[in-house]
Structures are given as C-alpha cells and as structure tokens.
C-alpha cells in the first residue's frame, strides 16, 4: 500500500474561473493519487518517479467559485489525508468569490509574503533563531478556523538551506557518508535535498498550513548554495571542484519537483514538454537531469519566472538567480530574453489591472549606503580602478554578498525605468510594489519618481532566521544621513555617478522573524507586518504581534 510521504500542498488556484486547483503530493511508491472534495470536485493522476521518489500534481476540477470546500487525499483508493486523529481543521480549497474579467469587479486578495526560513526545531524546543513566523501563523489559523486567512502565501526564496544544516540532518548525513569528503557538512545530491524538504514541510503546523493556503515560490541562493551565481569568477571556481556539478544539478532538479511544478497552472502543466516526458516514462530522472544540465550551462534555455493574474492584480515572479549574465563587461541581473519577458508582461494589457506586484527575492531598493557600496563594487570588479582593485572587489563581493539589483547597474536602471513607465499616465495601476526578502530585516521604501501610481519596495525577511548584531547596525547606518554621505564617497571612488533615482525609507527597519501581508481590494492596498514573539503561555510559546498597519494608497 502506498503512503503519503509529504504533502499535500495546495498550490495553484484558478482565479480566472474559480473552478480548478492543483494539489502536490509525494508518495512512498507508484500509485494513483486522487483528491476528493466535499462538494463533488475531484482530480486523479498517476504518480511519476524521480531518483527513487514518487510524486503527483493532481489537477482538481469542478470547484464552485466563491466557496471553501474540504478535501481528502486517496492513494490507490485508500484515504491517507487527513491524518488519523488529526488535531487540525480540515484542509480546504477556497475559490474567489467573483471570477474576474473585463468589466467585472475583482475579488479582494490577501497575500502574505516573506523569505529565508530555516526549518524550526520541535515545538517544545527553543532554537537560536527564535519562533518561526510561518509556524506561528499556522498555529493561529488552526486554533481559529473562522479567522481571516491569506488567499496566497508568497515564499520569496531560501525555502531550504542546502549549506546550513540542522544537527538532526547532519546526524542523518553522517550515517550516509563521510562528512570529511566534499562538500562536507552540506547537501551533496538529490536524496539529501529531499531530506531538507521533509525536515521543513513535515512540521505538523506547516504541513497543515501548506495543505490549505495556496503557495507560490521562487528560489534564492541558499536553495542551492550561498552566493549562487554571484560572478563569472565564482562560477568558474565552483565548476573546478569535484562536487559542484552534482550539487547544482540536484538543486535544480529538486527545485523543479518540489517548488516549480506547483507554480504552474493546469494548462501550463499540460503544455510543458518536460513534464510530459517525465510522466511518460517509468523513471523521469534522466529527462529531468538533462534539463538541469542544459539550464546550468545556458540559463536562457530555462525560464523559472512566471506570471499570475488574480483578478485585477498582476504578479510577476522574477528569477534573480539563474537568469543572470555574469560577464563583467555586460553584467545583468536578467538575460535579454528574461528582461524582455518582464517588460512584455508588465505592459501586456496595461490599464487592465489595478496593482502590479513584482516578486524579486532580492530587493530593488536597498539602504542608500548599501546601494552605493554595491554599485562601487561592481565598478571595481569590471576594472574601473585597475586589476588590483578588481581583485579586491571580487573578494569583497563574495564576503559581503554584494549582489542585489544595485550590483547590476544597467538592470537596476532598466527595472526603475519600467516601473516608472508602467506607473505613469491615466492607465497606470493604483500601486506598483516590488516584494522582496533576503536581507534579514523588513522595511518599506518609496522612490522619488513622478508616477501616477504609488510605488513601493516592500521587503520582509526572515521568516525564521537571525542576523548578527553588527549587521543590524550596518543596516541602520545604511539608512542614516551619515550612511548616505559615506555612500557618496564610494560612488566618487568608483566613478559610478549618482543613481538614476532617489528613494526614502517610510517604514522600518524591523528585525525579527516576520511576515508581511498585502490586502488588495479595488484600487486600495493595505500593508501589515506581523512579528513572531515568544510568550510564557500557549502550546507553541509564540504569538504574532502586529507592528505595522498602513494604507498604501493614502497620500502621505
């Protein structure tokens, strides 16, 4: 009999018709995975195999718009979810109240987002990072099934940490291989990646939350390795090692299976040639591995970015890791095809949406000192101050993670210009917001550009991690007047000139484990920031505390 090894994860919910969704599962053996809803909606599909593991993305059809329906999962006709004696409410699929379209009102949308989540310790333990914000959200929702919940979880990178393992995972690795052999205390292959997802997603509260709130995801560096694709020199050094090839291929393969497939709609899955090839063979490992090889060798051969329309809200999730051009003389965050994809999808139907959200794991607008330092570093690395400074710049880039949009000046300018173009004129949306994580603190920044739309950088990180006290001080300095003056000194030395726009911090910085929620209704947008705080009572010993509530469409 087949068992449910991981999941279910509720992934895509159709906002065009409100009648379909997808549910992702991992099973212990080949089987038929089935989802049955209490209102009669259902879906059934045969599992596919990758590296000895078995998966299914079940398309559920026949849902009714504007309803919330409980569902169960069956494997070869045997119910495996909900778990026996589960303490959690039923897992449900919620559909939008009004199917959106031209001339029709758009349903409200609540998006909760953040990044950087290391797997939390058991509920009765105190980890060094403090309480997990996502776990705490799950506990709150489970305790009050009638509470307002997100329509979507947007997980903006570092869902797993392949290079920073827990004690439990290290013990498991020691029983499998000698940790003196490279890559040592990091994951080495696909099987070890699966362990990271089990550790992260089998947490009971997280498992229930992901089964009942749809999620969209994108990778960042720690999903593969710290500083992934930071420079051409870095890539050359990694490819010269004995272990990197297996690591990066396994990282891309596991990301495709565990995260990317769920980002796709049923129509996109049906049209995906790789997905068809994997499902049409008893073992899809070689087909997926060949795809990963091609994606690593030529980033333009694969597209990880994607678009989702939620009524009159458009989300463009942008790959800021694998789509880079790393040659110093033409360095870019996005290759030309990816940049054109972003532009085309931002302008497609311009005037037909009220809010444009750009999901980027890396922030567009940073503290000004850090922006200037990254632009300065990019100038050094491309040789503006000679070979010696170029070598110093490369070392600094890796040590200090100087690889955000500011470190790709042409890409920073292109994104800024696109946002200004989209946000200007009578057809402009009410808001344009870049949603980001990565930097282990939260803030709100606003550019000083003459747009019709309100434009924001909304940064929220970490969900469950921590930051050194000295780095906190650095971020605070980065927003200060003294930091701005220091940044001008960097710009002068690097001959970078001034950025193409200026911006101000209008909220934060906030430090701690946290989640932002963006509530969109019509042309209004409200933002809330919740932090996980320890308490002396309660089963989980933590609660969410709201530290910011703000109407983003209200003029200052």
Secondary structure as UniProt FT lines:
FT   STRAND          4..13
FT   TURN            15..17
FT   STRAND          20..27
FT   STRAND          32..37
FT   TURN            38..39
FT   STRAND          42..46
FT   STRAND          48..50
FT   TURN            51..52
FT   STRAND          53..61
FT   TURN            65..66
FT   STRAND          68..75
FT   TURN            76..77
FT   STRAND          78..81
FT   TURN            84..85
FT   STRAND          92..94
FT   TURN            102..103
FT   STRAND          109..117
FT   TURN            123..124
FT   TURN            128..129
FT   HELIX           133..143
FT   TURN            145..146
FT   STRAND          152..155
FT   TURN            162..163
FT   HELIX           167..174
FT   TURN            175..176
FT   TURN            179..180
FT   TURN            182..183
FT   HELIX           190..201
FT   HELIX           204..212
FT   STRAND          215..217
FT   HELIX           221..223
FT   TURN            226..229
FT   HELIX           232..239
FT   HELIX           244..255
FT   HELIX           256..260
FT   HELIX           261..263
FT   HELIX           266..271
FT   HELIX           273..279
FT   HELIX           285..297
FT   HELIX           299..301
FT   STRAND          306..310
FT   TURN            311..312
FT   STRAND          313..318
FT   TURN            322..323
FT   HELIX           328..330
FT   HELIX           336..347
FT   TURN            348..351
FT   STRAND          355..360
FT   HELIX           368..381
FT   TURN            382..385
FT   HELIX           387..400
FT   HELIX           405..407
FT   HELIX           409..422
FT   TURN            426..427
FT   STRAND          431..436
FT   STRAND          442..447
FT   STRAND          454..459
FT   STRAND          461..464
FT   HELIX           469..479
FT   HELIX           481..494
FT   STRAND          503..510
FT   STRAND          514..521
FT   TURN            522..523
FT   STRAND          524..534
FT   STRAND          542..551
FT   TURN            552..553
//
